[in-house]
Amino acid sequence: MKFRAILIPCLLFTLSLAAQEKTEEVKNHDKYIESDVIPLAGKKGFSFESKAGDFTFKPFVLVQASAKYNYYDDEGLELADQDNVANSGFEVGNALIGFAGKAFDKVTFNMTLNAAQSGDALLQQAWVDLNLKDELRFRVGKFKTPYNQAYLVTLGETLFPTLPLSLTTPVNIPYSINSVNPNIATGFDLGVQVHGLLRNKWEYRVGIFNGTGINVNGAKKTMSDDLGIPSLLYAGRFAYMPKGVMPTHQGSPDDLNNNKFMVAVSTSYNVEANWQASNDLRVGGEFSYLYNRLYFTAEAYWLNMKFVKKQQIAPAYNFWGGYIQGGYFVTDKMQLAARYDFFDRNSSKTDGILNAPSVGFNYFIAGYNLKLQAMYQYLGKWGHENQMERDNDDLGLAQHFAQVMLQFSF
């Protein structure tokens, strides 16, 4: 009896260790199988795998359908049509279908189509990653540029259904030129990147991209007339995670007992950006913290837009912005969220700041892969020199914005 009393607990302990090792083995087996859409690594889900285990193929789907409401103030409206409510109704913002996987134990890959887009943006991403080791990996194709944390998180696991206004809104400049005014965000692009993870706490990403964004899949760049180098986007990001790798979600019901912390800096230089109109230098810093049910993040960024010589416009313009946002799971399924977003859209040469406080909530319908998100955002203006500057600074932006989005994924 004494022998059994000792033997049985030992066997159970051994089996538990074996099961834990097996779980870790599964997670390590596909930890670099990424979708940037929904989490895939370590999850069995719907997948195909060769008997030898050297080839894994995982299809995935993400659909986001929304109801939107936009109320615009009176400035900028046509006198003949004073309709303050516009760009409202229902939309499918994303209808993504794709696959990710691993081949030959060294190569991971991803291809994603977005049926809600058209033209070159139909191809959301397509890349191949050569994993020599954790510290040294090479990626080529169309993927997220290493700049803003708001873009680098998994699309289906964001705190709000809409990105911060300061990242996605074009800047205002007092010139009419044959180009598109830049955003602070760079998003998806075509290029090559070297990246890696050092000692499970230091992450680096350095890459060269076309600098034309998600809407262009072709090689259309030239040499820089001003600098004599290829007119491309040169980007890099360096992150420190003292408690291990920061998850790519902004709060998840499957991860309510975690403690992670991250600080990061990033920069990019878009040489003769926006079809040879300007050289755009971007610099950003970020902070993220995940502690059990709480998620908190903050970013600040700066854009220096300097016109090329052929534009014959001497001054450079500086724009800056940032946001602070947080979320907390009040129950295992409901997350409350708040964000404060600010943007010096009209440059540091002109007084005035846009600010956009937002509130929202996320509800996760367990067992059905459904997520319900809702938010309200108010656009405020302060510090402008006169009423004309105040009215011009928010042209094209809604004073009141509300969105309810239902998401399905597998």
C-alpha positions, 0 to 999 in steps of 0.5 A, a space after each residue: 500500500 505504501 508503495 502504491 501511495 508513492 508510485 501513483 503520485 509519481 506517475 501522475 506527476 510524470 504524465 503531467 510533465 509529459 503533457 506539458 512538454 507536448 503542449 510546449 512542443 506543439 506551440 514551438 512547432 508552429 510559433 512562427 505560423 502567423 496570419 496578422 489577422 487572427 491568432 494561429 500559433 499553438 492552436 490546432 483549429 482547421 489545418 493540414 499537416 504532413 505525416 513527417 510534420 515538416 509541412 503545415 497549412 492553415 486556412 483562415 477567414 475574418 469578416 468584419 461587418 459594421 454599422 457606421 454613423 458620421 455627423 459633420 459640422 457645417 464648415 466644408 459643406 456645400 451650400 446647396 446641400 447642408 446635410 451634416 450626416 454623410 458616409 453613414 450606413 452599413 459596410 463590410 470593412 474587411 472580408 479576408 480569406 487566406 492561408 498561413 503555414 510552414 514548410 521544411 521546418 525553416 520557411 513560413 508563409 502567408 497569403 491573404 486576400 481582402 474581398 472588401 477591397 479592389 485593385 492592388 489592395 485586394 492582395 492584403 499580404 503575401 510573404 515568405 519568411 526564412 527562419 534560420 533561428 530565433 535571432 535571425 529571420 528574413 521576410 520578403 513580400 507584402 506585409 506590415 512595415 515595422 513602425 506603429 504598434 497600432 498596425 502591428 497588433 493582430 487585426 481581429 484583436 484590436 481594442 477599437 474597431 477603428 485605428 487612431 485618427 492621428 495615424 490614418 488622417 492625411 496632413 494639412 499643408 498650405 500648398 496645392 501640389 500634384 501628390 497625396 498628403 502623407 499619413 503618419 502610418 505606413 501600414 502594409 507595403 512591399 519589401 524585404 525585412 531582416 528581423 529576430 528575437 534576442 534572449 526572448 526580450 529584445 526584438 528588432 525589425 529592419 527593412 526596405 520597402 517601396 513606400 507606396 503602401 497597400 494600394 500598389 503592388 508594382 515596382 514603380 520607384 526611381 532614384 532620388 534626385 536630391 539624395 542619389 539613392 533609391 527612392 524607397 522607404 527605409 524603416 526600422 523598429 527596436 523593442 524591449 520586452 523584459 518579461 518575455 514576448 508581448 502578445 499581439 492582441 490588445 486584450 483577449 478573453 483567452 489571456 486573462 492571467 498574464 504579465 507583459 511589458 514592452 517599450 519600443 522605438 521606430 523610425 522610417 524615411 520615405 525617400 521622394 515619397 508620394 510620387 516624388 513630392 517630398 522626403 518624409 522622415 517618421 520617428 515614433 515611440 511606444 509603451 504597452 502593458 498587459 497585466 491580467 485583465 488590464 491592457 494599456 498602450 500609448 504611442 507618440 510620433 513625429 513626421 518631418 515632410 520636406 519637399 524635394 527640390 523640383 517642387 521649388 518649395 523651400 520650407 519643411 513641415 513638422 507634424 506630431 500626434 499620439 494616443 493613449 488607450 486602455 481596456 479592462 475585462 469587467 467580466 470574462 467576456 466583456 472588455 471596456 475601452 477608452 482612448 484619447 487621440 491627438 494630432 497636430 494636423 496643420 503642422 507646428 507652423 500653425 497653431 491648433 490641435 485636433 483631439 479625439 476622445 473615444 469610448 467603447 466596449 468589446 463582447 466576445 461570444 465564446 464558442 462561436 468565434 464572434 466578437 461584437 465591438 462598439 465605439 463612440 468618438 468626438 472630434 474636438 479642436 483647440 488652440 487655433 489662431 482664428 475661426 478660419 484655421 479652426 474650420 479648415 483643420 478638421 475638413 473631411 473629418 466627422 465631429 461625431 462618429 459611432 460604429 458597431 461591428 460584428 466580427 467572425 473568424 476561424 
